Amino acid sequence: AQFRFLANLLLCHGRRNYNRVALVVLFSFFKNVCWIVPAFFYNVLLSAGGHR
């Protein structure tokens, strides 16, 4: 076990991994918004029809 590389591992690679995970979370929220917003407006459009 070489503990001299531990600081570089945590500070450099840990930061990159944190940024990558944050980007994946951001894109997953964006993907869900892109699926839900059109479905919501389509549902509103269909419920505003002339049938009772």
mmCIF file as Biopython writes it, N, C-alpha, C and O atoms, coordinates in Angstrom:
data_model
#
loop_
_atom_site.group_PDB
_atom_site.id
_atom_site.type_symbol
_atom_site.label_atom_id
_atom_site.label_alt_id
_atom_site.label_comp_id
_atom_site.label_asym_id
_atom_site.label_entity_id
_atom_site.label_seq_id
_atom_site.pdbx_PDB_ins_code
_atom_site.Cartn_x
_atom_site.Cartn_y
_atom_site.Cartn_z
_atom_site.occupancy
_atom_site.B_iso_or_equiv
_atom_site.auth_seq_id
_atom_site.auth_asym_id
_atom_site.pdbx_PDB_model_num
ATOM 1   N N  . ALA A ? 1  ? 0.837   -1.176 0.000   1.0 0.0 1  A 1 
ATOM 2   C CA . ALA A ? 1  ? 0.000   0.000  0.000   1.0 0.0 1  A 1 
ATOM 3   C C  . ALA A ? 1  ? 0.886   1.245  0.000   1.0 0.0 1  A 1 
ATOM 4   O O  . ALA A ? 1  ? 1.717   1.429  0.889   1.0 0.0 1  A 1 
ATOM 5   N N  . GLN A ? 2  ? 0.701   2.078  -0.989  1.0 0.0 2  A 1 
ATOM 6   C CA . GLN A ? 2  ? 1.497   3.304  -1.103  1.0 0.0 2  A 1 
ATOM 7   C C  . GLN A ? 2  ? 0.592   4.497  -0.820  1.0 0.0 2  A 1 
ATOM 8   O O  . GLN A ? 2  ? -0.196  4.921  -1.664  1.0 0.0 2  A 1 
ATOM 9   N N  . PHE A ? 3  ? 0.730   5.018  0.383   1.0 0.0 3  A 1 
ATOM 10  C CA . PHE A ? 3  ? -0.133  6.108  0.805   1.0 0.0 3  A 1 
ATOM 11  C C  . PHE A ? 3  ? 0.323   7.460  0.270   1.0 0.0 3  A 1 
ATOM 12  O O  . PHE A ? 3  ? -0.362  8.464  0.465   1.0 0.0 3  A 1 
ATOM 13  N N  . ARG A ? 4  ? 1.465   7.495  -0.396  1.0 0.0 4  A 1 
ATOM 14  C CA . ARG A ? 4  ? 1.920   8.784  -0.922  1.0 0.0 4  A 1 
ATOM 15  C C  . ARG A ? 4  ? 1.092   9.230  -2.128  1.0 0.0 4  A 1 
ATOM 16  O O  . ARG A ? 4  ? 1.078   10.415 -2.461  1.0 0.0 4  A 1 
ATOM 17  N N  . PHE A ? 5  ? 0.412   8.306  -2.776  1.0 0.0 5  A 1 
ATOM 18  C CA . PHE A ? 5  ? -0.435  8.647  -3.919  1.0 0.0 5  A 1 
ATOM 19  C C  . PHE A ? 5  ? -1.875  8.922  -3.511  1.0 0.0 5  A 1 
ATOM 20  O O  . PHE A ? 5  ? -2.710  9.242  -4.357  1.0 0.0 5  A 1 
ATOM 21  N N  . LEU A ? 6  ? -2.166  8.801  -2.242  1.0 0.0 6  A 1 
ATOM 22  C CA . LEU A ? 6  ? -3.548  8.924  -1.778  1.0 0.0 6  A 1 
ATOM 23  C C  . LEU A ? 6  ? -4.096  10.338 -1.945  1.0 0.0 6  A 1 
ATOM 24  O O  . LEU A ? 6  ? -5.259  10.505 -2.312  1.0 0.0 6  A 1 
ATOM 25  N N  . ALA A ? 7  ? -3.281  11.356 -1.681  1.0 0.0 7  A 1 
ATOM 26  C CA . ALA A ? 7  ? -3.753  12.745 -1.814  1.0 0.0 7  A 1 
ATOM 27  C C  . ALA A ? 7  ? -4.090  13.058 -3.264  1.0 0.0 7  A 1 
ATOM 28  O O  . ALA A ? 7  ? -5.122  13.670 -3.538  1.0 0.0 7  A 1 
ATOM 29  N N  . ASN A ? 8  ? -3.231  12.646 -4.201  1.0 0.0 8  A 1 
ATOM 30  C CA . ASN A ? 8  ? -3.504  12.881 -5.623  1.0 0.0 8  A 1 
ATOM 31  C C  . ASN A ? 8  ? -4.747  12.125 -6.066  1.0 0.0 8  A 1 
ATOM 32  O O  . ASN A ? 8  ? -5.551  12.633 -6.847  1.0 0.0 8  A 1 
ATOM 33  N N  . LEU A ? 9  ? -4.894  10.921 -5.566  1.0 0.0 9  A 1 
ATOM 34  C CA . LEU A ? 9  ? -6.058  10.117 -5.929  1.0 0.0 9  A 1 
ATOM 35  C C  . LEU A ? 9  ? -7.347  10.776 -5.465  1.0 0.0 9  A 1 
ATOM 36  O O  . LEU A ? 9  ? -8.318  10.842 -6.218  1.0 0.0 9  A 1 
ATOM 37  N N  . LEU A ? 10 ? -7.360  11.257 -4.244  1.0 0.0 10 A 1 
ATOM 38  C CA . LEU A ? 10 ? -8.584  11.853 -3.707  1.0 0.0 10 A 1 
ATOM 39  C C  . LEU A ? 10 ? -8.859  13.236 -4.272  1.0 0.0 10 A 1 
ATOM 40  O O  . LEU A ? 10 ? -9.999  13.557 -4.608  1.0 0.0 10 A 1 
ATOM 41  N N  . LEU A ? 11 ? -7.824  14.055 -4.379  1.0 0.0 11 A 1 
ATOM 42  C CA . LEU A ? 11 ? -8.042  15.446 -4.781  1.0 0.0 11 A 1 
ATOM 43  C C  . LEU A ? 11 ? -8.258  15.590 -6.282  1.0 0.0 11 A 1 
ATOM 44  O O  . LEU A ? 11 ? -9.139  16.337 -6.707  1.0 0.0 11 A 1 
ATOM 45  N N  . CYS A ? 12 ? -7.487  14.902 -7.074  1.0 0.0 12 A 1 
ATOM 46  C CA . CYS A ? 12 ? -7.584  15.063 -8.530  1.0 0.0 12 A 1 
ATOM 47  C C  . CYS A ? 12 ? -8.687  14.178 -9.110  1.0 0.0 12 A 1 
ATOM 48  O O  . CYS A ? 12 ? -9.615  14.670 -9.752  1.0 0.0 12 A 1 
ATOM 49  N N  . HIS A ? 13 ? -8.578  12.875 -8.878  1.0 0.0 13 A 1 
ATOM 50  C CA . HIS A ? 13 ? -9.542  11.951 -9.471  1.0 0.0 13 A 1 
ATOM 51  C C  . HIS A ? 13 ? -10.894 12.029 -8.769  1.0 0.0 13 A 1 
ATOM 52  O O  . HIS A ? 13 ? -11.929 11.811 -9.397  1.0 0.0 13 A 1 
ATOM 53  N N  . GLY A ? 14 ? -10.894 12.333 -7.497  1.0 0.0 14 A 1 
ATOM 54  C CA . GLY A ? 14 ? -12.163 12.489 -6.787  1.0 0.0 14 A 1 
ATOM 55  C C  . GLY A ? 14 ? -12.958 13.673 -7.300  1.0 0.0 14 A 1 
ATOM 56  O O  . GLY A ? 14 ? -14.183 13.611 -7.405  1.0 0.0 14 A 1 
ATOM 57  N N  . ARG A ? 15 ? -12.255 14.756 -7.619  1.0 0.0 15 A 1 
ATOM 58  C CA . ARG A ? 15 ? -12.934 15.938 -8.158  1.0 0.0 15 A 1 
ATOM 59  C C  . ARG A ? 15 ? -13.499 15.652 -9.543  1.0 0.0 15 A 1 
ATOM 60  O O  . ARG A ? 15 ? -14.622 16.045 -9.858  1.0 0.0 15 A 1 
ATOM 61  N N  . ARG A ? 16 ? -12.711 14.964 -10.371 1.0 0.0 16 A 1 
ATOM 62  C CA . ARG A ? 16 ? -13.209 14.627 -11.711 1.0 0.0 16 A 1 
ATOM 63  C C  . ARG A ? 16 ? -14.413 13.701 -11.634 1.0 0.0 16 A 1 
ATOM 64  O O  . ARG A ? 16 ? -15.379 13.870 -12.378 1.0 0.0 16 A 1 
ATOM 65  N N  . ASN A ? 17 ? -14.357 12.726 -10.739 1.0 0.0 17 A 1 
ATOM 66  C CA . ASN A ? 17 ? -15.472 11.806 -10.587 1.0 0.0 17 A 1 
ATOM 67  C C  . ASN A ? 17 ? -16.713 12.533 -10.079 1.0 0.0 17 A 1 
ATOM 68  O O  . ASN A ? 17 ? -17.821 12.242 -10.528 1.0 0.0 17 A 1 
ATOM 69  N N  . TYR A ? 18 ? -16.544 13.475 -9.150  1.0 0.0 18 A 1 
ATOM 70  C CA . TYR A ? 18 ? -17.661 14.265 -8.641  1.0 0.0 18 A 1 
ATOM 71  C C  . TYR A ? 18 ? -18.298 15.072 -9.770  1.0 0.0 18 A 1 
ATOM 72  O O  . TYR A ? 18 ? -19.524 15.140 -9.867  1.0 0.0 18 A 1 
ATOM 73  N N  . ASN A ? 19 ? -17.476 15.685 -10.622 1.0 0.0 19 A 1 
ATOM 74  C CA . ASN A ? 19 ? -18.007 16.469 -11.736 1.0 0.0 19 A 1 
ATOM 75  C C  . ASN A ? 19 ? -18.741 15.588 -12.733 1.0 0.0 19 A 1 
ATOM 76  O O  . ASN A ? 19 ? -19.779 15.984 -13.262 1.0 0.0 19 A 1 
ATOM 77  N N  . ARG A ? 20 ? -18.217 14.404 -12.993 1.0 0.0 20 A 1 
ATOM 78  C CA . ARG A ? 20 ? -18.886 13.486 -13.925 1.0 0.0 20 A 1 
ATOM 79  C C  . ARG A ? 20 ? -20.227 13.024 -13.387 1.0 0.0 20 A 1 
ATOM 80  O O  . ARG A ? 20 ? -21.207 12.964 -14.129 1.0 0.0 20 A 1 
ATOM 81  N N  . VAL A ? 21 ? -20.276 12.698 -12.107 1.0 0.0 21 A 1 
ATOM 82  C CA . VAL A ? 21 ? -21.534 12.257 -11.499 1.0 0.0 21 A 1 
ATOM 83  C C  . VAL A ? 21 ? -22.549 13.398 -11.502 1.0 0.0 21 A 1 
ATOM 84  O O  . VAL A ? 21 ? -23.731 13.176 -11.765 1.0 0.0 21 A 1 
ATOM 85  N N  . ALA A ? 22 ? -22.095 14.615 -11.211 1.0 0.0 22 A 1 
ATOM 86  C CA . ALA A ? 22 ? -22.996 15.768 -11.235 1.0 0.0 22 A 1 
ATOM 87  C C  . ALA A ? 22 ? -23.547 16.003 -12.634 1.0 0.0 22 A 1 
ATOM 88  O O  . ALA A ? 22 ? -24.712 16.371 -12.786 1.0 0.0 22 A 1 
ATOM 89  N N  . LEU A ? 23 ? -22.727 15.795 -13.657 1.0 0.0 23 A 1 
ATOM 90  C CA . LEU A ? 23 ? -23.184 15.965 -15.038 1.0 0.0 23 A 1 
ATOM 91  C C  . LEU A ? 23 ? -24.212 14.899 -15.418 1.0 0.0 23 A 1 
ATOM 92  O O  . LEU A ? 23 ? -25.184 15.197 -16.112 1.0 0.0 23 A 1 
ATOM 93  N N  . VAL A ? 24 ? -24.006 13.677 -14.974 1.0 0.0 24 A 1 
ATOM 94  C CA . VAL A ? 24 ? -24.972 12.610 -15.245 1.0 0.0 24 A 1 
ATOM 95  C C  . VAL A ? 24 ? -26.303 12.908 -14.566 1.0 0.0 24 A 1 
ATOM 96  O O  . VAL A ? 24 ? -27.360 12.694 -15.159 1.0 0.0 24 A 1 
ATOM 97  N N  . VAL A ? 25 ? -26.264 13.395 -13.340 1.0 0.0 25 A 1 
ATOM 98  C CA . VAL A ? 25 ? -27.500 13.751 -12.631 1.0 0.0 25 A 1 
ATOM 99  C C  . VAL A ? 25 ? -28.215 14.887 -13.348 1.0 0.0 25 A 1 
ATOM 100 O O  . VAL A ? 25 ? -29.437 14.858 -13.495 1.0 0.0 25 A 1 
ATOM 101 N N  . LEU A ? 26 ? -27.462 15.887 -13.795 1.0 0.0 26 A 1 
ATOM 102 C CA . LEU A ? 26 ? -28.051 17.009 -14.523 1.0 0.0 26 A 1 
ATOM 103 C C  . LEU A ? 26 ? -28.712 16.545 -15.813 1.0 0.0 26 A 1 
ATOM 104 O O  . LEU A ? 26 ? -29.832 16.957 -16.115 1.0 0.0 26 A 1 
ATOM 105 N N  . PHE A ? 27 ? -28.034 15.692 -16.578 1.0 0.0 27 A 1 
ATOM 106 C CA . PHE A ? 27 ? -28.614 15.200 -17.821 1.0 0.0 27 A 1 
ATOM 107 C C  . PHE A ? 27 ? -29.817 14.299 -17.573 1.0 0.0 27 A 1 
ATOM 108 O O  . PHE A ? 27 ? -30.747 14.286 -18.380 1.0 0.0 27 A 1 
ATOM 109 N N  . SER A ? 28 ? -29.821 13.549 -16.480 1.0 0.0 28 A 1 
ATOM 110 C CA . SER A ? 28 ? -30.981 12.708 -16.204 1.0 0.0 28 A 1 
ATOM 111 C C  . SER A ? 28 ? -32.200 13.565 -15.848 1.0 0.0 28 A 1 
ATOM 112 O O  . SER A ? 28 ? -33.318 13.246 -16.252 1.0 0.0 28 A 1 
ATOM 113 N N  . PHE A ? 29 ? -31.991 14.659 -15.090 1.0 0.0 29 A 1 
ATOM 114 C CA . PHE A ? 29 ? -33.102 15.580 -14.839 1.0 0.0 29 A 1 
ATOM 115 C C  . PHE A ? 29 ? -33.588 16.219 -16.134 1.0 0.0 29 A 1 
ATOM 116 O O  . PHE A ? 29 ? -34.794 16.343 -16.348 1.0 0.0 29 A 1 
ATOM 117 N N  . PHE A ? 30 ? -32.665 16.626 -16.996 1.0 0.0 30 A 1 
ATOM 118 C CA . PHE A ? 30 ? -33.037 17.241 -18.269 1.0 0.0 30 A 1 
ATOM 119 C C  . PHE A ? 30 ? -33.800 16.259 -19.146 1.0 0.0 30 A 1 
ATOM 120 O O  . PHE A ? 30 ? -34.774 16.635 -19.797 1.0 0.0 30 A 1 
ATOM 121 N N  . LYS A ? 31 ? -33.361 14.995 -19.167 1.0 0.0 31 A 1 
ATOM 122 C CA . LYS A ? 31 ? -34.045 13.971 -19.950 1.0 0.0 31 A 1 
ATOM 123 C C  . LYS A ? 31 ? -35.465 13.766 -19.441 1.0 0.0 31 A 1 
ATOM 124 O O  . LYS A ? 31 ? -36.399 13.648 -20.234 1.0 0.0 31 A 1 
ATOM 125 N N  . ASN A ? 32 ? -35.632 13.725 -18.130 1.0 0.0 32 A 1 
ATOM 126 C CA . ASN A ? 32 ? -36.965 13.532 -17.568 1.0 0.0 32 A 1 
ATOM 127 C C  . ASN A ? 32 ? -37.868 14.718 -17.870 1.0 0.0 32 A 1 
ATOM 128 O O  . ASN A ? 32 ? -39.055 14.536 -18.143 1.0 0.0 32 A 1 
ATOM 129 N N  . VAL A ? 33 ? -37.327 15.925 -17.826 1.0 0.0 33 A 1 
ATOM 130 C CA . VAL A ? 33 ? -38.117 17.108 -18.180 1.0 0.0 33 A 1 
ATOM 131 C C  . VAL A ? 33 ? -38.523 17.048 -19.644 1.0 0.0 33 A 1 
ATOM 132 O O  . VAL A ? 33 ? -39.653 17.392 -19.990 1.0 0.0 33 A 1 
ATOM 133 N N  . CYS A ? 34 ? -37.612 16.616 -20.503 1.0 0.0 34 A 1 
ATOM 134 C CA . CYS A ? 34 ? -37.923 16.522 -21.935 1.0 0.0 34 A 1 
ATOM 135 C C  . CYS A ? 34 ? -38.986 15.477 -22.224 1.0 0.0 34 A 1 
ATOM 136 O O  . CYS A ? 34 ? -39.679 15.580 -23.236 1.0 0.0 34 A 1 
ATOM 137 N N  . TRP A ? 35 ? -39.138 14.473 -21.366 1.0 0.0 35 A 1 
ATOM 138 C CA . TRP A ? 35 ? -40.192 13.489 -21.554 1.0 0.0 35 A 1 
ATOM 139 C C  . TRP A ? 35 ? -41.512 13.929 -20.919 1.0 0.0 35 A 1 
ATOM 140 O O  . TRP A ? 35 ? -42.575 13.652 -21.474 1.0 0.0 35 A 1 
ATOM 141 N N  . ILE A ? 36 ? -41.469 14.598 -19.786 1.0 0.0 36 A 1 
ATOM 142 C CA . ILE A ? 36 ? -42.684 14.902 -19.037 1.0 0.0 36 A 1 
ATOM 143 C C  . ILE A ? 36 ? -43.427 16.111 -19.597 1.0 0.0 36 A 1 
ATOM 144 O O  . ILE A ? 36 ? -44.656 16.095 -19.662 1.0 0.0 36 A 1 
ATOM 145 N N  . VAL A ? 37 ? -42.711 17.154 -20.001 1.0 0.0 37 A 1 
ATOM 146 C CA . VAL A ? 37 ? -43.366 18.385 -20.465 1.0 0.0 37 A 1 
ATOM 147 C C  . VAL A ? 37 ? -44.225 18.140 -21.707 1.0 0.0 37 A 1 
ATOM 148 O O  . VAL A ? 37 ? -45.375 18.577 -21.718 1.0 0.0 37 A 1 
ATOM 149 N N  . PRO A ? 38 ? -43.734 17.465 -22.755 1.0 0.0 38 A 1 
ATOM 150 C CA . PRO A ? 38 ? -44.635 17.198 -23.889 1.0 0.0 38 A 1 
ATOM 151 C C  . PRO A ? 38 ? -45.803 16.289 -23.511 1.0 0.0 38 A 1 
ATOM 152 O O  . PRO A ? 38 ? -46.911 16.478 -24.013 1.0 0.0 38 A 1 
ATOM 153 N N  . ALA A ? 39 ? -45.579 15.313 -22.643 1.0 0.0 39 A 1 
ATOM 154 C CA . ALA A ? 39 ? -46.676 14.443 -22.219 1.0 0.0 39 A 1 
ATOM 155 C C  . ALA A ? 39 ? -47.727 15.236 -21.447 1.0 0.0 39 A 1 
ATOM 156 O O  . ALA A ? 39 ? -48.924 14.993 -21.603 1.0 0.0 39 A 1 
ATOM 157 N N  . PHE A ? 40 ? -47.291 16.175 -20.623 1.0 0.0 40 A 1 
ATOM 158 C CA . PHE A ? 40 ? -48.231 17.009 -19.873 1.0 0.0 40 A 1 
ATOM 159 C C  . PHE A ? 40 ? -49.079 17.853 -20.819 1.0 0.0 40 A 1 
ATOM 160 O O  . PHE A ? 40 ? -50.301 17.900 -20.678 1.0 0.0 40 A 1 
ATOM 161 N N  . PHE A ? 41 ? -48.444 18.518 -21.779 1.0 0.0 41 A 1 
ATOM 162 C CA . PHE A ? 41 ? -49.208 19.362 -22.699 1.0 0.0 41 A 1 
ATOM 163 C C  . PHE A ? 41 ? -50.096 18.545 -23.626 1.0 0.0 41 A 1 
ATOM 164 O O  . PHE A ? 41 ? -51.170 19.006 -24.014 1.0 0.0 41 A 1 
ATOM 165 N N  . TYR A ? 42 ? -49.667 17.344 -23.987 1.0 0.0 42 A 1 
ATOM 166 C CA . TYR A ? 42 ? -50.507 16.466 -24.796 1.0 0.0 42 A 1 
ATOM 167 C C  . TYR A ? 42 ? -51.743 16.050 -24.003 1.0 0.0 42 A 1 
ATOM 168 O O  . TYR A ? 42 ? -52.843 15.974 -24.552 1.0 0.0 42 A 1 
ATOM 169 N N  . ASN A ? 43 ? -51.561 15.785 -22.730 1.0 0.0 43 A 1 
ATOM 170 C CA . ASN A ? 43 ? -52.682 15.426 -21.878 1.0 0.0 43 A 1 
ATOM 171 C C  . ASN A ? 43 ? -53.643 16.603 -21.721 1.0 0.0 43 A 1 
ATOM 172 O O  . ASN A ? 43 ? -54.860 16.415 -21.744 1.0 0.0 43 A 1 
ATOM 173 N N  . VAL A ? 44 ? -53.111 17.806 -21.564 1.0 0.0 44 A 1 
ATOM 174 C CA . VAL A ? 44 ? -53.959 18.997 -21.468 1.0 0.0 44 A 1 
ATOM 175 C C  . VAL A ? 44 ? -54.726 19.198 -22.766 1.0 0.0 44 A 1 
ATOM 176 O O  . VAL A ? 44 ? -55.907 19.544 -22.746 1.0 0.0 44 A 1 
ATOM 177 N N  . LEU A ? 45 ? -54.064 18.985 -23.886 1.0 0.0 45 A 1 
ATOM 178 C CA . LEU A ? 45 ? -54.705 19.147 -25.192 1.0 0.0 45 A 1 
ATOM 179 C C  . LEU A ? 45 ? -55.833 18.139 -25.380 1.0 0.0 45 A 1 
ATOM 180 O O  . LEU A ? 45 ? -56.894 18.489 -25.897 1.0 0.0 45 A 1 
ATOM 181 N N  . LEU A ? 46 ? -55.618 16.897 -24.967 1.0 0.0 46 A 1 
ATOM 182 C CA . LEU A ? 46 ? -56.658 15.888 -25.120 1.0 0.0 46 A 1 
ATOM 183 C C  . LEU A ? 46 ? -57.813 16.106 -24.153 1.0 0.0 46 A 1 
ATOM 184 O O  . LEU A ? 46 ? -58.961 15.812 -24.488 1.0 0.0 46 A 1 
ATOM 185 N N  . SER A ? 47 ? -57.531 16.615 -22.963 1.0 0.0 47 A 1 
ATOM 186 C CA . SER A ? 47 ? -58.614 16.816 -22.003 1.0 0.0 47 A 1 
ATOM 187 C C  . SER A ? 47 ? -59.453 18.043 -22.347 1.0 0.0 47 A 1 
ATOM 188 O O  . SER A ? 47 ? -60.539 18.214 -21.793 1.0 0.0 47 A 1 
ATOM 189 N N  . ALA A ? 48 ? -58.978 18.895 -23.242 1.0 0.0 48 A 1 
ATOM 190 C CA . ALA A ? 48 ? -59.734 20.078 -23.634 1.0 0.0 48 A 1 
ATOM 191 C C  . ALA A ? 48 ? -60.599 19.803 -24.863 1.0 0.0 48 A 1 
ATOM 192 O O  . ALA A ? 48 ? -61.043 20.735 -25.534 1.0 0.0 48 A 1 
ATOM 193 N N  . GLY A ? 49 ? -60.833 18.536 -25.153 1.0 0.0 49 A 1 
ATOM 194 C CA . GLY A ? 49 ? -61.638 18.181 -26.313 1.0 0.0 49 A 1 
ATOM 195 C C  . GLY A ? 49 ? -63.118 18.462 -26.095 1.0 0.0 49 A 1 
ATOM 196 O O  . GLY A ? 49 ? -63.515 18.932 -25.029 1.0 0.0 49 A 1 
ATOM 197 N N  . GLY A ? 50 ? -63.928 18.176 -27.100 1.0 0.0 50 A 1 
ATOM 198 C CA . GLY A ? 50 ? -65.345 18.475 -27.042 1.0 0.0 50 A 1 
ATOM 199 C C  . GLY A ? 50 ? -66.193 17.397 -26.405 1.0 0.0 50 A 1 
ATOM 200 O O  . GLY A ? 50 ? -67.387 17.623 -26.205 1.0 0.0 50 A 1 
ATOM 201 N N  . HIS A ? 51 ? -65.651 16.243 -26.077 1.0 0.0 51 A 1 
ATOM 202 C CA . HIS A ? 51 ? -66.444 15.153 -25.503 1.0 0.0 51 A 1 
ATOM 203 C C  . HIS A ? 51 ? -66.581 15.327 -24.003 1.0 0.0 51 A 1 
ATOM 204 O O  . HIS A ? 51 ? -65.703 15.862 -23.326 1.0 0.0 51 A 1 
ATOM 205 N N  . ARG A ? 52 ? -67.754 14.840 -23.494 1.0 0.0 52 A 1 
ATOM 206 C CA . ARG A ? 52 ? -67.989 14.898 -22.050 1.0 0.0 52 A 1 
ATOM 207 C C  . ARG A ? 52 ? -68.000 13.527 -21.469 1.0 0.0 52 A 1 
ATOM 208 O O  . ARG A ? 52 ? -68.185 13.369 -20.262 1.0 0.0 52 A 1 
#
